[in-house]
């Protein structure tokens, strides 16, 4: 590894002032965007904020990288443009929360999102591989701007940078992968550390200071990554002595902390005013029966009395509706076949096995009749395939009179909108496969979001669209408290007992805030 010699006082008086100033602008811009989106006051000029932040980051990167060299030409417009390009390529890492904010409040067209969601397991690996390759190019060419400042042409600078970053495989792996990943993963460790510390707090003032420290450190890690990038390729770092005073560091620190404390107060001021529905996932609770079975329906209703039981229906090759989650029967019936390939006569003789239970596949008409008899409301998910997406809704029409008290949802937006057209008076929702790209605009009643990628920003955006928000799966009391705090309307759980443990303590509120921010 390169030898790094740092003059501590110079770091204190220059780097810290830059660090806090950039962190202040970062958080201020984010607060501005949040407020503008939430209260419908977004002005088109606000779009310039992110390019300005990228430009400031490029200025800081120029300073950090250039101070370590003795250069004949201390500034070059061409070199600065190259650094801006580097920051643009890195911005999904450095400033992902801004991109996510825009995607949530200004979502992509519904057709685009539906296509991405439908083919996500094919699209995402390709995107990740391409972006990983782009990052490797950035790493190998990151010194080109320095050579341009030293008088080299662009072509020569790129070749020199490629040559200078040519390291043994182990060192390249360390510099390009291990160290950056360690820096970027550290926010997760930071969050876990602060969750553990939250038990020590007992009043709101200490909680605001606590959250301020967390937000400052979390967003500061992005700047640490910028500092690291500037050190790549330097065998010795000689810091330029800039005459910053103690006051500059103190001033930048205070305005930065002030900005982050405003964010902390807003987070802590969140109040729960919604009673979330308790919804059994696939009809079970704590593995009390085989999923989506009649036994599970009766048992969960008798033991837990949930507001809704979520269950799944699919269409067979001869157009019967059956209650089944998996498209393939391999896991539960040990048969490598899809539901839409088999007829009801072929399916009804199969035995499903799970967690020591075994049952046959029920017809949806039988399941619905039982639910109505015991007065249990259902959340019916339509699982569609290429073969069934044009016909499955039609199979529900003969059951219209029996479906009045129940709700529908689907992970296929086109199918969900067809259900809403067929059953306009009933609640119909769309299931987001993952929540990083926001939710497409639609005319439905609720959106079901995945708990592991959900955020308070997404919930606020959906509330502004007057959508109810269901969250799945919610299998711990802590997660349930977090989504209750942000007014989720329904919690879909595999263990309904976890929804009964309500905790209104300050510690629990802090943990909830940390989980969803």
C-alpha positions as CSV (number, residue, x, y, z in Angstrom):
1,X,0.0,0.0,0.0
2,X,1.1,3.6,-0.6
3,X,2.8,5.4,2.2
4,X,0.7,8.3,3.4
5,X,2.3,11.1,5.5
6,X,-0.2,13.6,6.9
7,X,0.4,16.8,8.7
8,X,-2.3,16.7,11.4
9,X,-2.7,20.4,11.9
10,X,-3.2,21.0,8.2
11,X,-5.8,18.3,8.1
12,X,-7.6,20.0,11.1
13,X,-7.6,23.5,9.6
14,X,-8.3,22.7,6.0
15,X,-9.8,19.3,5.4
16,X,-12.2,19.5,8.3
17,X,-13.5,22.9,7.1
18,X,-14.0,21.5,3.6
19,X,-15.6,18.3,5.0
20,X,-18.1,20.2,7.1
21,X,-18.9,22.7,4.4
22,X,-19.6,20.1,1.8
23,X,-21.6,18.0,4.3
24,X,-23.7,21.2,5.1
25,X,-24.5,21.8,1.5
26,X,-25.3,18.2,0.9
27,X,-27.8,18.0,3.7
28,X,-29.3,21.5,3.1
29,X,-30.0,20.6,-0.5
30,X,-31.6,17.3,0.6
31,X,-33.8,19.1,3.1
32,X,-34.8,21.6,0.4
33,X,-35.8,18.8,-2.0
34,X,-37.7,16.9,0.7
35,X,-39.7,20.0,1.7
36,X,-40.4,21.0,-1.9
37,X,-41.6,17.6,-2.9
38,X,-43.7,17.0,0.2
39,X,-45.5,20.3,0.0
40,X,-45.8,20.5,-3.8
41,X,-43.5,23.6,-4.0
42,X,-40.9,22.1,-6.3
43,X,-39.6,24.7,-8.8
44,X,-37.8,23.7,-12.0
45,X,-34.7,25.6,-11.0
46,X,-34.3,23.2,-8.0
47,X,-33.2,20.6,-10.5
48,X,-29.9,22.5,-10.8
49,X,-29.1,21.7,-7.1
50,X,-27.7,18.3,-7.8
51,X,-25.4,19.4,-10.7
52,X,-24.1,22.2,-8.4
53,X,-23.4,19.6,-5.7
54,X,-21.6,17.4,-8.2
55,X,-19.6,20.5,-9.3
56,X,-18.7,21.3,-5.7
57,X,-17.6,17.7,-5.2
58,X,-15.4,18.0,-8.3
59,X,-13.9,21.2,-6.9
60,X,-13.1,19.4,-3.6
61,X,-11.8,16.4,-5.5
62,X,-9.5,18.7,-7.6
63,X,-8.1,20.3,-4.4
64,X,-7.6,17.0,-2.6
65,X,-5.9,15.4,-5.6
66,X,-3.9,18.4,-6.8
67,X,-2.5,19.3,-3.4
68,X,-0.4,16.1,-3.3
69,X,1.5,17.0,-6.5
70,X,4.0,19.6,-7.6
71,X,2.3,20.7,-10.8
72,X,3.5,23.0,-13.6
73,X,-0.1,24.0,-14.3
74,X,-2.1,24.2,-11.1
75,X,-5.4,24.5,-12.9
76,X,-6.7,23.1,-16.2
77,X,-10.3,23.4,-17.4
78,X,-9.9,20.2,-19.3
79,X,-8.7,18.4,-16.2
80,X,-11.6,19.9,-14.2
81,X,-14.0,18.7,-16.8
82,X,-12.6,15.2,-16.5
83,X,-13.0,15.2,-12.8
84,X,-16.6,16.3,-13.1
85,X,-17.2,13.4,-15.4
86,X,-15.6,11.1,-12.8
87,X,-18.0,12.5,-10.1
88,X,-21.0,12.0,-12.4
89,X,-20.1,8.4,-12.9
90,X,-19.6,8.0,-9.1
91,X,-22.7,10.0,-8.2
92,X,-25.0,6.9,-7.9
93,X,-22.7,5.9,-5.1
94,X,-22.0,9.2,-3.5
95,X,-25.4,10.7,-3.9
96,X,-27.8,7.8,-4.3
97,X,-30.3,9.2,-1.8
98,X,-30.9,12.2,-4.2
99,X,-31.5,9.9,-7.1
100,X,-33.9,7.8,-5.0
101,X,-35.7,10.9,-3.9
102,X,-36.3,12.0,-7.5
103,X,-37.3,8.5,-8.5
104,X,-39.8,8.3,-5.7
105,X,-41.4,11.8,-6.2
106,X,-40.9,11.9,-10.0
107,X,-41.3,8.3,-11.0
108,X,-40.4,6.9,-14.4
109,X,-43.3,6.1,-16.8
110,X,-45.4,3.2,-15.6
111,X,-44.6,1.2,-18.7
112,X,-40.9,1.5,-18.0
113,X,-41.1,0.5,-14.4
114,X,-43.4,-2.4,-15.2
115,X,-40.9,-3.7,-17.7
116,X,-38.0,-3.3,-15.2
117,X,-40.0,-5.1,-12.5
118,X,-41.1,-7.9,-14.8
119,X,-37.6,-8.6,-16.0
120,X,-35.7,-7.4,-13.0
121,X,-33.7,-10.6,-12.5
122,X,-32.4,-10.3,-16.1
123,X,-31.9,-6.5,-16.1
124,X,-30.3,-5.9,-12.7
125,X,-27.4,-8.3,-13.2
126,X,-26.6,-6.7,-16.6
127,X,-26.8,-3.2,-15.2
128,X,-24.6,-4.1,-12.2
129,X,-21.9,-5.8,-14.4
130,X,-21.8,-2.8,-16.8
131,X,-21.6,-0.3,-13.9
132,X,-18.9,-2.4,-12.2
133,X,-16.9,-2.3,-15.5
134,X,-17.4,1.5,-15.6
135,X,-16.2,1.9,-12.1
136,X,-13.1,-0.1,-13.0
137,X,-12.4,2.3,-15.9
138,X,-12.8,5.2,-13.5
139,X,-10.3,3.6,-11.1
140,X,-7.7,3.1,-13.8
141,X,-8.1,6.6,-15.3
142,X,-8.5,8.5,-12.1
143,X,-5.0,10.0,-12.4
144,X,-5.5,11.4,-15.9
145,X,-6.5,14.8,-14.7
146,X,-3.2,15.2,-12.9
147,X,-1.2,14.4,-16.0
148,X,-3.3,16.9,-18.0
149,X,-2.6,19.6,-15.3
150,X,1.1,18.7,-15.8
151,X,0.9,19.5,-19.5
152,X,0.0,16.1,-21.1
153,X,-2.5,15.7,-23.8
154,X,-5.7,13.9,-23.1
155,X,-4.7,10.7,-24.9
156,X,-1.3,10.7,-23.2
157,X,-2.8,11.4,-19.8
158,X,-5.2,8.5,-20.1
159,X,-2.4,6.1,-21.1
160,X,-0.2,7.3,-18.2
161,X,-3.0,6.9,-15.7
162,X,-3.7,3.4,-17.0
163,X,0.0,2.6,-16.7
164,X,0.5,4.1,-13.2
165,X,-2.6,2.3,-11.8
166,X,-1.3,-1.0,-13.2
167,X,-0.7,-2.9,-9.9
168,X,-0.4,-6.6,-9.0
169,X,-3.8,-8.3,-8.8
170,X,-3.8,-8.4,-5.0
171,X,-3.1,-4.6,-4.7
172,X,-5.7,-3.8,-7.4
173,X,-8.2,-5.9,-5.6
174,X,-7.4,-4.1,-2.3
175,X,-7.6,-0.6,-3.8
176,X,-10.4,-1.1,-6.2
177,X,-12.7,-3.4,-4.3
178,X,-11.9,-4.2,-0.7
179,X,-11.2,-0.7,0.6
180,X,-14.1,1.0,-1.3
181,X,-16.6,-1.7,-0.3
182,X,-15.5,-1.4,3.3
183,X,-16.1,2.3,3.3
184,X,-19.5,2.0,1.5
185,X,-20.7,-0.9,3.8
186,X,-19.7,1.0,7.0
187,X,-23.0,2.9,7.2
188,X,-24.7,-0.5,7.9
189,X,-22.3,-1.1,10.8
190,X,-22.8,2.5,11.9
191,X,-26.5,2.0,12.0
192,X,-26.2,-1.2,14.1
193,X,-23.9,0.6,16.5
194,X,-26.3,3.5,16.9
195,X,-29.2,1.2,17.4
196,X,-27.3,-0.4,20.3
197,X,-26.5,3.0,21.7
198,X,-30.1,4.2,21.5
199,X,-30.9,2.3,24.7
200,X,-28.9,4.8,26.7
201,X,-31.0,7.8,25.8
202,X,-33.9,9.1,28.0
203,X,-34.9,12.5,26.7
204,X,-35.6,14.4,23.5
205,X,-32.6,16.7,23.6
206,X,-30.2,13.8,23.9
207,X,-32.1,12.1,21.1
208,X,-31.8,15.0,18.8
209,X,-28.0,15.2,19.5
210,X,-27.8,11.5,19.0
211,X,-29.6,11.6,15.6
212,X,-27.5,14.6,14.5
213,X,-24.3,12.7,15.2
214,X,-25.6,9.7,13.3
215,X,-26.7,11.7,10.2
216,X,-23.4,13.6,10.2
217,X,-21.3,10.5,10.4
218,X,-23.4,8.5,7.9
219,X,-23.3,11.2,5.2
220,X,-19.7,12.0,6.1
221,X,-18.7,8.5,5.0
222,X,-19.5,9.5,1.5
223,X,-16.9,12.3,1.8
224,X,-14.4,9.8,3.3
225,X,-14.9,7.9,0.1
226,X,-14.1,11.0,-1.9
227,X,-10.9,11.6,0.2
228,X,-9.9,8.0,-0.5
229,X,-10.3,8.3,-4.2
230,X,-8.1,11.4,-4.2
231,X,-5.3,9.4,-2.6
232,X,-5.2,6.6,-5.2
233,X,-1.9,6.5,-7.1
234,X,0.1,8.8,-4.6
235,X,3.2,7.3,-3.1
236,X,3.6,10.2,-0.8
237,X,1.1,12.9,0.2
238,X,2.5,16.3,0.8
239,X,-0.3,18.6,2.1
240,X,-0.3,22.2,0.9
241,X,-0.4,24.5,3.8
242,X,-3.5,26.6,3.6
243,X,-4.0,29.3,6.1
244,X,-7.3,28.2,7.6
245,X,-7.9,29.3,11.2
246,X,-9.5,27.5,14.0
247,X,-12.6,29.8,13.4
248,X,-13.2,28.4,9.9
249,X,-13.4,24.9,11.2
250,X,-15.6,25.9,14.1
251,X,-17.9,27.9,11.9
252,X,-18.3,25.2,9.3
253,X,-18.8,22.6,12.0
254,X,-21.6,24.7,13.7
255,X,-23.6,25.4,10.6
256,X,-23.3,21.8,9.5
257,X,-24.5,20.5,12.9
258,X,-27.3,23.1,12.8
259,X,-28.5,21.8,9.5
260,X,-28.4,18.2,10.6
261,X,-30.1,19.0,13.9
262,X,-33.0,20.4,12.0
263,X,-33.3,17.0,10.1
264,X,-33.0,15.2,13.5
265,X,-35.9,17.3,15.0
266,X,-38.1,16.6,12.0
267,X,-37.4,12.9,12.3
268,X,-38.1,12.8,16.0
269,X,-41.3,14.9,15.5
270,X,-42.9,12.0,13.6
271,X,-46.2,10.8,15.2
272,X,-48.2,7.7,14.6
273,X,-51.9,8.4,13.8
274,X,-52.8,5.3,11.9
275,X,-54.0,1.9,13.2
276,X,-52.4,-0.6,10.9
277,X,-54.3,-3.6,9.7
278,X,-52.9,-7.0,10.8
279,X,-52.7,-9.2,7.8
280,X,-51.7,-12.9,7.8
281,X,-49.2,-13.7,5.0
282,X,-50.3,-16.7,2.9
283,X,-52.9,-17.5,5.6
284,X,-50.5,-18.7,8.2
285,X,-49.0,-17.4,11.5
286,X,-45.8,-18.8,13.0
287,X,-45.9,-21.9,10.7
288,X,-49.2,-23.0,12.2
289,X,-50.2,-24.9,9.1
290,X,-49.4,-25.4,5.4
291,X,-49.5,-22.1,3.5
292,X,-52.6,-21.2,1.5
293,X,-54.5,-24.2,2.9
294,X,-58.0,-24.4,4.2
295,X,-56.6,-25.6,7.5
296,X,-54.4,-22.5,7.7
297,X,-57.4,-20.3,6.9
298,X,-59.5,-21.7,9.7
299,X,-56.7,-22.0,12.3
300,X,-55.3,-18.6,11.8
301,X,-58.8,-17.0,11.9
302,X,-59.6,-18.9,15.1
303,X,-56.3,-18.2,16.9
304,X,-55.4,-14.7,15.7
305,X,-58.5,-13.0,14.3
306,X,-56.5,-11.0,11.7
307,X,-58.1,-8.1,9.8
308,X,-57.2,-9.8,6.6
309,X,-55.7,-13.1,5.4
310,X,-53.5,-12.6,2.4
311,X,-53.5,-15.6,0.0
312,X,-52.5,-16.3,-3.6
313,X,-54.5,-17.5,-6.6
314,X,-53.4,-18.9,-10.0
315,X,-55.2,-20.1,-13.1
316,X,-54.8,-23.6,-14.3
317,X,-54.5,-24.7,-18.0
318,X,-58.3,-25.4,-18.1
319,X,-59.1,-22.0,-16.4
320,X,-59.8,-23.0,-12.9
321,X,-58.6,-20.8,-10.0
322,X,-56.6,-22.5,-7.4
323,X,-55.0,-21.3,-4.2
324,X,-51.2,-21.5,-4.5
325,X,-48.2,-19.2,-4.2
326,X,-45.4,-20.9,-6.1
327,X,-45.7,-21.0,-9.8
328,X,-43.7,-24.2,-9.8
329,X,-44.7,-27.3,-7.8
330,X,-41.2,-28.5,-7.1
331,X,-40.9,-27.1,-3.6
332,X,-44.2,-28.2,-2.1
333,X,-45.2,-31.2,-4.3
334,X,-41.8,-32.4,-5.6
335,X,-43.0,-32.1,-9.2
336,X,-41.2,-29.9,-11.7
337,X,-44.3,-28.4,-13.4
338,X,-46.0,-25.0,-13.5
339,X,-49.6,-24.4,-12.4
340,X,-50.6,-23.0,-15.7
341,X,-49.4,-26.1,-17.5
342,X,-51.7,-28.5,-15.6
343,X,-55.4,-29.0,-15.4
344,X,-57.5,-29.0,-12.3
345,X,-57.9,-32.8,-12.6
346,X,-54.2,-33.2,-12.6
347,X,-53.6,-30.8,-9.7
348,X,-56.4,-32.0,-7.3
349,X,-54.7,-35.3,-6.6
350,X,-51.4,-33.8,-5.6
351,X,-50.3,-33.6,-2.0
352,X,-48.4,-30.6,-0.8
353,X,-46.0,-30.9,2.1
354,X,-44.5,-28.2,4.3
355,X,-43.3,-27.9,8.0
356,X,-44.7,-31.4,8.8
357,X,-48.1,-30.6,7.3
358,X,-49.7,-32.0,4.2
359,X,-52.8,-31.1,2.2
360,X,-54.2,-30.9,-1.3
361,X,-54.4,-27.8,-3.3
362,X,-57.8,-26.0,-2.7
363,X,-60.0,-24.5,-5.4
364,X,-60.4,-20.8,-4.9
365,X,-64.2,-21.1,-4.9
366,X,-64.0,-23.5,-1.9
367,X,-61.5,-21.3,-0.1
368,X,-63.7,-18.2,-0.7
369,X,-66.8,-20.0,0.5
370,X,-65.0,-21.0,3.8
371,X,-63.7,-17.5,4.4
372,X,-67.2,-16.0,3.9
373,X,-68.7,-18.7,6.3
374,X,-66.3,-17.8,9.1
375,X,-66.5,-14.0,8.2
376,X,-62.8,-13.7,7.4
377,X,-61.8,-10.9,5.0
378,X,-59.3,-11.9,2.3
379,X,-56.5,-10.0,0.6
380,X,-56.4,-11.9,-2.7
381,X,-53.2,-11.8,-4.7
382,X,-53.5,-12.7,-8.4
383,X,-50.3,-14.3,-9.6
384,X,-50.2,-14.2,-13.4
385,X,-48.0,-15.7,-16.1
386,X,-47.7,-15.0,-19.8
387,X,-50.4,-17.6,-20.4
388,X,-52.9,-16.4,-17.8
389,X,-52.6,-12.6,-17.6
390,X,-55.3,-12.0,-20.2
391,X,-57.8,-14.4,-18.7
392,X,-57.4,-14.7,-15.0
393,X,-59.5,-11.6,-14.1
394,X,-62.4,-13.0,-16.2
395,X,-62.5,-16.1,-13.9
396,X,-63.3,-13.9,-11.0
397,X,-66.5,-12.4,-12.5
398,X,-68.8,-15.3,-11.8
399,X,-67.8,-14.9,-8.1
400,X,-68.6,-11.2,-7.9
401,X,-71.3,-11.4,-5.3
402,X,-69.1,-13.5,-3.0
403,X,-66.1,-11.0,-3.3
404,X,-67.7,-7.8,-2.0
405,X,-65.9,-7.6,1.4
406,X,-62.5,-8.7,0.1
407,X,-59.5,-6.8,-1.4
408,X,-57.2,-7.6,-4.4
409,X,-53.6,-7.1,-5.3
410,X,-51.1,-8.1,-7.9
411,X,-47.5,-7.7,-8.8
412,X,-48.5,-7.1,-12.4
413,X,-49.7,-3.5,-12.8
414,X,-51.8,-4.3,-15.9
415,X,-53.6,-7.0,-14.1
416,X,-54.2,-4.9,-11.0
417,X,-55.7,-2.1,-13.2
418,X,-58.0,-4.7,-14.9
419,X,-59.2,-5.9,-11.5
420,X,-60.0,-2.2,-10.6
421,X,-62.0,-1.8,-13.8
422,X,-63.9,-5.0,-13.1
423,X,-64.4,-4.3,-9.4
424,X,-64.4,-0.5,-9.1
425,X,-65.9,-0.3,-5.6
426,X,-63.3,-2.6,-4.0
427,X,-59.9,-1.9,-2.7
428,X,-57.2,-3.0,-5.3
429,X,-53.5,-2.6,-4.8
430,X,-50.2,-3.0,-6.7
431,X,-47.2,-4.9,-5.2
432,X,-43.8,-3.3,-5.7
433,X,-41.2,-6.1,-6.2
434,X,-38.6,-3.7,-4.7
435,X,-38.8,-0.1,-3.7
436,X,-35.6,1.5,-4.9
437,X,-37.1,3.0,-8.1
438,X,-40.3,4.4,-6.6
439,X,-43.9,3.5,-7.6
440,X,-45.4,4.0,-11.0
441,X,-48.4,6.4,-11.2
442,X,-51.6,4.4,-11.2
443,X,-55.3,4.6,-10.3
444,X,-55.3,2.0,-7.6
445,X,-56.1,2.2,-3.9
446,X,-53.0,1.0,-2.2
447,X,-49.4,0.0,-2.8
448,X,-47.7,-3.0,-1.1
449,X,-44.0,-2.3,-0.5
450,X,-41.2,-4.7,0.4
451,X,-40.0,-4.0,4.0
452,X,-36.3,-4.6,3.4
453,X,-36.0,-1.8,0.8
454,X,-38.8,0.5,2.1
455,X,-38.1,4.0,3.3
456,X,-40.0,6.8,5.1
457,X,-39.6,8.9,1.9
458,X,-41.5,6.4,-0.2
459,X,-44.3,6.1,2.3
460,X,-44.7,9.9,2.5
461,X,-44.8,10.1,-1.3
462,X,-47.5,7.4,-1.6
463,X,-49.5,9.1,1.2
464,X,-49.4,12.4,-0.8
465,X,-50.8,10.4,-3.8
466,X,-53.6,9.4,-1.4
467,X,-52.5,5.7,-1.6
468,X,-52.8,3.4,1.4
469,X,-49.5,1.6,2.1
470,X,-49.2,-2.1,3.0
471,X,-45.8,-3.5,4.0
472,X,-44.6,-7.1,3.6
473,X,-43.2,-9.1,5.3
474,X,-43.2,-7.6,8.8
475,X,-42.0,-10.4,11.1
476,X,-40.6,-8.6,14.2
477,X,-42.0,-6.2,16.8
478,X,-39.2,-3.7,16.0
479,X,-40.0,-3.6,12.2
480,X,-43.7,-3.4,13.0
481,X,-43.1,-0.4,15.3
482,X,-41.0,1.3,12.6
483,X,-43.7,1.1,10.0
484,X,-46.5,2.1,12.4
485,X,-44.4,5.2,13.3
486,X,-44.5,6.2,9.6
487,X,-48.3,5.4,9.4
488,X,-48.3,2.3,7.2
489,X,-51.9,1.2,6.8
490,X,-51.4,-2.6,6.7
491,X,-48.7,-5.0,8.0
492,X,-48.4,-8.3,6.3
493,X,-46.8,-10.9,8.6
494,X,-45.8,-14.5,8.8
495,X,-46.1,-14.2,12.6
496,X,-49.0,-12.2,13.7
497,X,-47.9,-12.3,17.4
498,X,-45.1,-9.9,16.4
499,X,-47.7,-7.3,15.6
500,X,-49.2,-7.4,19.0
501,X,-46.1,-6.1,20.9
502,X,-46.5,-2.3,20.8
503,X,-43.8,-0.2,22.4
504,X,-43.9,3.6,22.6
505,X,-40.6,4.2,24.4
506,X,-38.1,6.8,23.1
507,X,-35.6,3.9,22.4
508,X,-38.1,2.1,20.2
509,X,-38.8,5.4,18.3
510,X,-35.1,6.0,17.7
511,X,-34.7,2.4,16.5
512,X,-37.6,2.9,14.1
513,X,-36.2,6.1,12.8
514,X,-32.8,4.5,12.2
515,X,-34.3,1.5,10.4
516,X,-36.2,3.6,7.9
517,X,-33.7,6.4,7.3
